């Protein structure tokens, strides 16, 4: 048997690219769907960024979503109302 008949299996989470004569990617893992990646980005940013960068999506989208997520978290952090360590005094 030749290697052309039995290509190596894809590694987990990273499907092999389609053959040159096909333009269809194989199905990806459920945790690499856009819904799950965006949900995890909102709930736990660093894990969402890891899922995003380990997904098979194009690099341009990964860069754009990463910059957007970091910008949203930076704006949220910068506009957060600081809390003091004391309770308000009653009159």
C-alpha positions as CSV (number, residue, x, y, z in Angstrom):
1,X,0.0,0.0,0.0
2,X,1.2,3.5,-0.7
3,X,0.9,6.6,1.5
4,X,-1.5,8.2,-1.0
5,X,-4.1,5.5,-0.2
6,X,-3.8,6.0,3.6
7,X,-3.1,9.6,4.6
8,X,-2.2,10.2,8.2
9,X,-5.2,10.9,10.5
10,X,-5.8,14.5,11.6
11,X,-4.5,15.5,15.0
12,X,-7.2,16.3,17.6
13,X,-8.7,19.8,17.0
14,X,-6.6,20.4,13.9
15,X,-8.1,18.8,10.8
16,X,-5.9,18.2,7.8
17,X,-6.4,20.6,4.9
18,X,-8.5,19.3,2.0
19,X,-6.8,17.8,-1.0
20,X,-6.0,20.3,-3.8
21,X,-8.9,19.2,-6.0
22,X,-11.4,19.8,-3.2
23,X,-12.4,23.0,-1.4
24,X,-14.2,21.5,1.5
25,X,-12.8,21.3,5.0
26,X,-13.7,18.3,7.2
27,X,-15.9,18.9,10.2
28,X,-14.3,20.5,13.2
29,X,-14.7,19.8,16.9
30,X,-17.8,21.2,18.7
31,X,-15.6,23.5,20.9
32,X,-14.2,25.2,17.7
33,X,-17.6,26.5,16.7
34,X,-18.0,30.3,16.6
35,X,-20.8,30.2,19.2
36,X,-18.7,28.3,21.7
37,X,-15.6,30.4,21.1
38,X,-17.5,33.7,21.6
39,X,-19.3,32.3,24.7
40,X,-16.0,31.3,26.3
41,X,-14.4,34.6,25.3
42,X,-17.1,36.4,27.2
43,X,-17.0,34.1,30.2
44,X,-13.3,33.5,30.5
45,X,-11.2,35.5,28.0
46,X,-7.9,33.6,28.1
47,X,-9.5,30.3,27.5
48,X,-11.6,31.7,24.7
49,X,-8.4,33.1,23.1
50,X,-6.8,29.7,23.3
51,X,-9.8,28.1,21.7
52,X,-9.8,30.7,19.0
53,X,-6.2,30.3,18.1
54,X,-6.3,26.5,18.1
55,X,-9.3,26.5,15.7
56,X,-9.0,25.9,12.0
57,X,-10.4,29.4,11.1
58,X,-8.4,31.8,8.9
59,X,-5.7,33.8,10.6
60,X,-7.2,37.1,9.7
61,X,-10.4,36.4,11.6
62,X,-8.4,35.2,14.6
63,X,-6.4,38.4,14.7
64,X,-9.5,40.6,14.3
65,X,-11.5,38.7,17.0
66,X,-8.5,38.8,19.3
67,X,-8.0,42.6,18.9
68,X,-11.7,43.1,19.4
69,X,-11.9,41.0,22.6
70,X,-8.8,42.7,24.1
71,X,-10.3,46.1,23.3
72,X,-13.6,45.2,24.9
73,X,-11.9,43.9,28.1
74,X,-9.6,47.0,28.2
75,X,-12.5,49.4,27.9
76,X,-14.5,47.5,30.5
77,X,-11.5,47.5,32.9
78,X,-10.8,51.2,32.3
79,X,-14.4,52.3,32.9
80,X,-15.0,50.2,35.9
81,X,-16.1,52.2,39.0
82,X,-13.5,51.9,41.7
83,X,-14.8,50.8,45.0
84,X,-13.4,52.1,48.3
85,X,-12.7,49.8,51.2
86,X,-15.1,51.7,53.6
87,X,-18.8,51.6,53.8
88,X,-20.8,54.8,53.6
89,X,-21.5,56.5,56.9
90,X,-25.1,56.9,57.9
91,X,-26.2,60.4,59.1
